[in-house]
Amino acid sequence: MVVHPRSETRRNRVIHFLTLTLSVFVLIIVISGYGQASQVTQFFYVLLGIGAIAAIVMVLIQLYSFPKRSHALIIHRDGEMVIATNAVHESFKLRHLRDVLSENVFAFSDEDRERLKPLESDGYFPAMLVRNVRKVLLLRLCTMMFDDVYVVDQSDRWEHYDCSDTAEPTFNKREMPPLRTWKGTDNISA
């Protein structure tokens, strides 16, 4: 599996739009010139038209499958932190994080799962419970792996780190992700 950085996928998107534009122009030329052309030229027009249609289909598939931004929520509670993510399909990131933090990763209790259940309706799935790890270390690891990292502390202060361009953002914004069911850290505290 090849993991592309976000800037490379943006370049690919630009190339896809250029391919789509060129293919549409080729189809216009083929349709307008097909009637006046000789049989040999018509054969080449048909080949060009088939190639343009195939390129359009492939570009549309690529644009449809363009990866969404991966988010991580770090919910800082007393001596532990909960990591929730919308990128469950990118489990290699979670496995890497678990391997690095090894003995500090714990299983959720049934009560924790029940408290964190409302996050799932917003598309964030609790992935791991981490204890005895400094917030700075966990934040640094998450900024290296996810496009957006949101951190909330005990007093409901949110920090948003936009990591889509760099793994080391130099500043954060005071904003929270679009959560409809969030009622504060009081409702998820142990």
C-alpha positions in Angstrom: 0.0 0.0 0.0 1.3 3.4 -0.9 0.4 6.4 1.2 0.5 9.7 -0.6 0.9 13.0 1.2 -2.0 15.4 1.0 -0.1 17.8 -1.3 0.5 15.0 -3.8 -3.2 14.0 -3.9 -4.0 17.7 -4.6 -1.6 17.6 -7.6 -3.3 14.5 -8.8 -6.7 16.2 -8.6 -5.4 19.0 -10.8 -4.1 16.5 -13.3 -7.5 14.8 -13.3 -9.3 18.0 -14.0 -6.9 18.8 -16.8 -7.4 15.3 -18.3 -11.2 15.8 -18.1 -11.0 19.1 -19.9 -8.7 17.7 -22.6 -11.0 14.7 -23.1 -14.1 16.9 -23.5 -12.3 19.0 -26.1 -11.2 15.9 -28.0 -14.8 14.6 -28.0 -16.0 18.0 -29.4 -13.4 17.9 -32.1 -14.3 14.2 -33.0 -18.1 14.9 -33.1 -17.7 18.1 -35.2 -15.2 16.6 -37.7 -16.5 13.1 -38.1 -19.0 13.9 -40.9 -16.6 15.6 -43.3 -13.7 13.2 -42.8 -12.7 10.3 -45.1 -13.1 6.7 -43.9 -9.5 6.4 -42.7 -9.8 9.6 -40.7 -13.2 8.5 -39.4 -11.5 5.4 -38.1 -8.9 7.5 -36.2 -11.7 9.8 -34.9 -13.5 6.7 -33.5 -10.3 5.6 -31.8 -9.8 9.1 -30.4 -13.4 9.2 -29.2 -13.1 5.8 -27.4 -9.9 7.0 -25.8 -11.5 10.2 -24.6 -14.5 8.4 -23.2 -12.3 5.9 -21.4 -10.2 8.8 -19.9 -13.4 10.6 -18.8 -14.6 7.4 -17.0 -11.3 6.8 -15.3 -11.0 10.5 -14.2 -14.6 10.4 -12.7 -13.7 7.2 -10.8 -10.5 8.8 -9.5 -12.3 12.1 -8.5 -15.0 10.1 -6.7 -12.5 8.1 -4.7 -10.5 11.1 -3.7 -9.6 10.6 0.0 -11.4 12.6 2.7 -9.6 14.4 5.4 -8.8 12.2 8.3 -9.6 13.7 11.7 -8.5 12.7 15.2 -10.2 13.8 18.4 -8.1 13.7 21.5 -10.3 13.9 24.6 -8.1 14.7 27.6 -9.6 13.5 30.8 -8.0 13.2 34.3 -5.0 11.0 33.7 -6.0 9.5 30.4 -6.8 10.5 26.9 -9.3 9.0 24.4 -8.5 9.0 20.8 -11.5 9.0 18.4 -11.1 9.2 14.6 -13.3 9.4 11.5 -10.6 7.4 9.6 -11.3 3.9 10.9 -10.7 2.6 7.3 -7.1 3.8 7.7 -6.3 1.3 10.4 -2.6 1.3 9.7 -2.4 4.7 11.4 -4.1 3.3 14.5 -1.9 0.2 14.5 1.2 2.4 14.3 0.0 4.6 17.1 -0.7 1.5 19.2 2.7 0.0 18.5 4.5 3.2 19.5 2.5 3.7 22.7 2.4 -0.1 23.4 2.0 -0.5 27.2 0.1 2.7 27.6 -2.9 1.7 25.5 -5.8 0.2 27.4 -9.2 -1.3 26.4 -12.4 0.6 26.9 -14.7 -0.5 29.7 -18.3 -1.0 28.9 -19.2 2.3 30.7 -16.6 4.2 28.6 -18.1 2.7 25.4 -21.5 3.8 26.5 -20.4 7.3 27.3 -18.6 7.7 24.0 -21.4 6.2 21.9 -22.8 9.7 20.9 -19.6 10.5 19.0 -20.4 7.7 16.6 -23.5 9.5 15.3 -21.1 12.4 14.3 -18.8 10.0 12.5 -16.1 9.7 15.1 -15.3 6.3 16.5 -13.4 5.9 19.8 -10.2 4.0 18.8 -8.0 3.8 21.9 -7.7 4.8 25.5 -4.2 6.0 26.5 -2.9 6.5 30.0 0.4 7.9 31.4 1.4 9.6 28.2 2.2 13.3 27.9 -0.2 15.3 25.8 2.6 16.8 23.8 3.8 13.3 22.7 0.4 12.1 21.7 -0.4 15.4 19.9 2.9 15.2 17.9 2.2 11.5 16.9 -1.4 12.4 15.8 -0.3 15.5 13.8 2.1 13.2 11.9 -0.7 10.8 10.9 -3.9 12.7 10.6 -5.0 15.8 8.5 -6.8 17.5 11.3 -6.3 17.0 15.1 -8.8 18.3 17.6 -7.9 18.4 21.3 -10.3 19.1 24.1 -9.4 19.3 27.7 -11.3 19.1 31.0 -12.6 22.7 30.8 -14.0 22.2 27.2 -11.3 24.2 25.5 -10.8 23.1 21.9 -7.6 23.3 19.9 -7.6 22.5 16.2 -4.3 21.6 14.4 -4.5 21.7 10.6 -1.8 19.2 9.5 -2.8 18.8 5.9 0.2 20.8 4.6 2.8 20.0 7.3 3.1 17.5 10.1 4.4 20.3 12.4 1.8 23.0 12.6 3.2 26.0 14.4 -0.1 27.3 15.6 -3.6 26.1 16.5 -7.1 27.6 16.2 -9.7 27.6 18.9 -12.4 25.7 17.1 -14.1 22.4 17.5 -15.1 19.9 14.8 -18.8 19.9 13.6 -20.2 17.8 16.4 -24.0 17.8 16.9 -24.1 15.5 19.9 -21.2 17.0 22.0 -22.4 17.9 25.4 -19.0 18.6 27.0 -16.3 16.5 28.7 -18.5 16.3 31.8 -20.7 13.7 30.1 -17.8 11.5 29.1 -15.6 11.7 32.2 -15.0 8.6 34.2 
